[in-house]
């Protein structure tokens, strides 16, 4: 996979194209604000940013219905926003405030929202995979026509949970859509240094599971593949695997000194920024004007500013609730 891979497909209506762009912009601006707030000490703990990978979450979420389930990783703010969790509640969770979607107890790595069927935010690498299998098994046993979408990174492919989960999903013909975000690095380790087989689709196919790679920097390609394959899963044909070939522009986390890759490599990927290239494609196809783009950016900026105000005005959980939901009798 190289940064000069396939180009962007502009074949969308004006309304849908602007929707896709707005959703990617919401994620980018939210993440940029989180980085700023983290540096200011407003957000504590670990923080893993999704900058550069926005096309995957936005494109894939277009294929999901409200009754479907979503399981994500600890780099999940983008998935949460694209799934429908409000920026207000998500930012409050970043702050650890009681008004957050996890009541301030999850923080950046453990975002949860029952209303949107968003089941994490899982801090353990590969930890969401067996959860997704369990959710899909429940749907199959109840004869519900649903899909469980499970996002995970290329690093999770080296974990035992990956192999166990794919094996069971195929054996039991479960409606799981396995969505691998291959950004080439498992924390600070380049994929070639950690995995003998870097064709991740081949690993999935070894379990007799349909698998295909997609340009993860092209939001239209991500949506098209996710829609087509999700319908197959929803129709009872069993699980499927998509490898989104993407790239993160920021370090693994805010604690990461990023000594494992050259700045020149990151710079080589910057022209393939999914927001930049899709904006250019919309303009070239006549689906976006300067005024529309300016208005879109203002709307997103206002939403993020309101989210910060909401988080700042939020309340801390009372000390007497410290052990609430920790132990049961």
C-alpha positions in Angstrom: 0.0 0.0 0.0 1.4 3.4 -1.1 0.2 6.9 -0.6 -0.3 7.4 -4.3 -3.0 4.7 -4.5 -6.4 5.0 -6.3 -8.1 8.4 -6.5 -11.3 9.8 -5.1 -14.7 8.9 -6.7 -16.9 12.1 -7.0 -20.0 10.1 -8.1 -22.4 11.3 -5.4 -25.3 13.7 -5.3 -24.7 17.2 -4.0 -26.7 16.6 -0.9 -25.1 13.3 0.0 -21.6 14.6 -0.9 -22.0 17.6 1.5 -23.3 15.2 4.2 -20.2 13.0 3.9 -17.9 16.0 3.9 -19.7 17.5 6.9 -19.3 14.3 8.9 -15.6 14.0 8.1 -15.1 17.7 9.1 -17.0 17.1 12.4 -14.6 14.3 13.3 -11.5 16.3 12.2 -12.4 19.4 14.1 -13.5 17.5 17.2 -10.2 15.6 17.2 -8.1 18.8 16.7 -10.0 20.5 19.6 -9.4 17.4 21.8 -5.6 17.7 21.1 -5.8 21.3 22.1 -7.7 20.6 25.3 -5.4 17.8 26.2 -2.4 20.0 26.0 -4.3 22.5 28.2 -5.0 19.8 30.8 -8.7 19.8 30.3 -8.7 16.2 29.0 -6.7 13.7 31.0 -5.6 10.1 30.6 -4.9 8.5 27.2 -6.0 10.1 24.0 -5.8 8.5 20.6 -6.8 10.7 17.6 -8.5 9.6 14.4 -7.1 12.4 12.2 -6.5 11.0 8.7 -8.9 8.0 9.0 -12.2 9.9 8.9 -13.3 8.4 5.6 -13.5 4.9 7.1 -15.9 5.7 9.9 -18.1 8.0 7.9 -18.3 5.8 4.8 -18.9 2.6 6.8 -21.6 4.1 9.0 -23.7 4.9 5.9 -24.3 1.1 5.5 -25.7 0.6 9.0 -29.2 0.8 10.3 -30.2 2.1 13.7 -30.9 -1.4 14.9 -27.4 -2.6 14.0 -24.6 -2.7 16.6 -21.2 -1.0 16.5 -18.1 -2.2 18.3 -15.0 0.0 18.1 -11.5 0.4 19.4 -9.9 3.0 21.8 -9.5 5.3 18.7 -13.2 5.6 18.6 -14.3 9.3 18.8 -14.8 9.4 15.0 -16.9 6.2 15.0 -19.0 7.6 17.9 -19.7 10.9 16.1 -20.5 9.2 12.8 -22.8 6.8 14.6 -24.9 9.6 16.0 -23.6 10.3 19.5 -23.8 14.1 20.0 -20.6 16.1 20.1 -21.9 17.6 23.4 -22.1 14.3 25.2 -18.9 13.0 23.6 -16.9 16.1 24.7 -18.4 15.9 28.2 -17.1 12.3 28.3 -13.7 13.5 27.2 -13.7 15.9 30.2 -14.9 13.1 32.5 -18.2 15.0 33.3 -21.4 13.3 34.5 -23.2 14.5 31.4 -21.0 12.4 29.2 -22.3 9.4 27.2 -20.6 7.1 29.7 -21.4 9.4 32.6 -17.8 10.5 32.7 -16.6 7.1 33.8 -15.2 6.0 30.4 -13.3 8.9 29.1 -11.6 8.8 25.7 -11.1 5.1 25.5 -14.4 3.7 26.7 -17.2 5.5 24.9 -20.5 3.7 25.2 -24.1 4.6 24.2 -27.0 2.2 24.4 -29.3 4.5 22.5 -27.2 4.2 19.3 -26.1 0.6 20.1 -22.5 1.8 20.3 -20.7 -0.8 22.4 -17.3 0.7 22.9 -14.6 2.0 23.0 -12.5 -1.1 24.0 -9.1 -0.4 25.5 -7.7 -3.9 25.0 -6.3 -4.5 21.5 -8.7 -7.0 19.8 -11.0 -6.9 22.8 -14.0 -5.8 20.8 -13.9 -8.8 18.4 -15.4 -11.4 20.8 -17.9 -8.9 21.9 -19.1 -8.5 18.3 -19.3 -12.2 17.9 -21.5 -12.4 21.0 -23.8 -9.6 19.9 -24.2 -11.3 16.5 -24.8 -14.7 18.0 -27.7 -13.1 20.1 -29.2 -11.7 16.9 -28.9 -15.0 15.1 -30.5 -16.9 18.0 -33.4 -14.3 18.1 -33.8 -14.4 14.3 -33.2 -10.7 14.1 -32.1 -9.3 10.7 -29.2 -7.2 12.0 -25.5 -6.6 11.4 -22.8 -6.1 14.0 -20.0 -3.9 12.7 -16.7 -4.4 14.4 -13.9 -1.9 13.9 -10.3 -2.8 14.8 -6.8 -2.0 13.7 -4.2 -4.0 11.9 -2.5 -4.6 15.2 -5.5 -6.6 16.4 -5.0 -9.1 13.5 -2.0 -10.5 15.4 -4.0 -11.2 18.5 -5.6 -14.5 19.4 -9.0 -12.9 19.6 -8.9 -12.1 16.0 -8.5 -15.8 14.9 -10.9 -17.2 17.5 -13.6 -14.6 16.5 -13.3 -15.1 12.8 -13.3 -18.9 13.2 -16.5 -18.9 15.3 -18.2 -16.3 13.1 -17.8 -18.5 10.1 -18.6 -21.8 11.9 -21.9 -20.3 13.3 -22.6 -18.2 10.2 -22.9 -15.0 12.3 -23.9 -11.6 10.9 -20.6 -9.8 11.7 -19.0 -7.2 9.5 -15.4 -7.2 10.4 -13.9 -3.8 9.5 -10.1 -3.6 9.7 -8.5 -0.2 9.7 -5.1 -0.9 8.4 -3.0 2.3 9.1 0.3 0.3 8.7 1.3 0.7 12.4 0.4 -1.2 15.5 1.3 1.5 18.0 4.9 2.1 16.9 5.5 -1.1 15.0 5.3 -1.2 11.2 3.1 -4.0 9.9 6.0 -5.7 8.1 8.0 -6.1 11.3 5.1 -7.7 13.2 3.3 -9.9 10.7 4.7 -12.4 8.3 1.6 -12.2 6.1 0.8 -8.5 5.5 -2.1 -9.3 3.1 -4.8 -9.1 5.8 -7.6 -10.2 3.5 -5.7 -13.5 3.0 -5.8 -14.1 6.7 -9.6 -13.6 6.7 -10.0 -15.8 3.6 -8.1 -18.6 5.4 -11.2 -18.9 7.5 -13.3 -19.2 4.3 -14.6 -15.7 4.9 -15.2 -13.3 2.0 -12.7 -10.4 2.2 -11.6 -7.5 0.1 -9.4 -4.4 0.4 -10.7 -0.8 0.0 -9.1 2.5 -0.3 -9.6 3.9 3.2 -8.8 7.4 2.1 -11.8 7.6 -0.3 -15.1 8.0 1.6 -17.2 7.1 -1.5 -15.2 3.8 -1.9 -15.6 3.1 1.8 -19.4 3.6 1.7 -19.9 1.6 -1.5 -18.0 -1.4 -0.2 -19.6 -1.3 3.2 -23.1 -1.0 1.8 -22.6 -3.9 -0.6 -21.0 -6.2 1.8 -23.2 -5.3 4.8 -26.3 -6.2 2.8 -24.8 -9.6 2.1 -24.2 -10.1 5.8 -27.6 -8.8 6.7 -29.1 -11.3 4.2 -27.8 -14.3 6.1 -24.8 -15.2 4.1 -22.5 -15.1 7.1 -19.6 -12.8 8.2 -17.4 -10.7 5.9 -14.1 -8.8 6.2 -13.1 -5.4 4.8 -9.6 -4.1 5.0 -9.7 -0.3 4.8 -6.2 0.8 3.7 -5.8 4.1 5.6 -3.2 6.2 7.4 -3.2 8.3 10.6 -1.5 11.6 10.4 -0.9 12.0 14.2 1.1 9.9 16.5 -0.4 6.7 18.0 -1.4 8.7 21.1 -0.8 12.0 22.8 2.0 10.3 24.8 3.8 9.0 21.7 7.0 10.7 20.7 6.6 9.2 17.2 10.2 8.1 16.8 9.3 5.1 14.6 8.5 6.8 11.3 10.0 9.7 9.4 8.2 12.9 8.9 8.7 12.5 5.2 6.5 9.4 5.2 3.7 11.3 6.9 4.1 14.2 4.5 3.9 11.8 1.5 0.5 10.8 2.7 -0.8 14.3 3.4 -1.9 14.9 -0.3 -4.3 11.9 0.2 -6.0 13.6 3.1 -9.6 12.3 2.7 -11.1 15.7 3.5 -8.8 17.6 1.1 -9.3 15.2 -1.8 -13.0 14.8 -1.3 -13.5 18.6 -1.1 -11.5 18.9 -4.4 -13.6 16.2 -6.0 -16.9 17.9 -5.0 -15.7 21.2 -6.3 -14.5 19.7 -9.6 -17.8 17.9 -10.1 -19.9 21.0 -9.4 -21.3 19.6 -6.2 -19.9 22.2 -3.9 -19.4 26.0 -4.1 -17.1 28.2 -2.1 -20.1 29.6 -0.2 -21.4 26.2 0.6 -18.0 25.0 1.9 -17.6 28.2 4.0 -21.0 27.7 5.5 -20.3 24.0 6.2 -17.1 24.9 8.0 -18.9 27.6 10.1 -21.6 25.1 11.1 -19.0 22.5 12.2 -17.0 25.1 14.1 -20.1 26.3 15.9 -21.0 22.7 16.9 -17.5 22.0 18.3 -17.5 25.3 20.2 -20.9 24.5 21.7 -19.7 21.0 22.7 -16.8 22.5 24.6 -19.1 24.9 26.4 -21.4 22.0 27.3 -18.4 20.1 28.7 -17.1 23.0 30.6 -20.5 23.6 32.2 -20.9 20.0 33.1 -20.8 18.5 36.6 -18.5 16.1 38.2 -19.9 12.8 39.5 -20.6 13.1 43.3 -18.0 11.5 45.5 -20.7 9.4 47.2 -21.3 7.7 43.8 -17.7 6.5 43.6 -18.6 2.8 44.1 -21.9 2.9 42.2 -22.1 0.2 39.6 -18.8 -1.2 40.7 -20.1 -4.0 43.0 -23.5 -5.6 43.0 -25.2 -7.9 45.6 
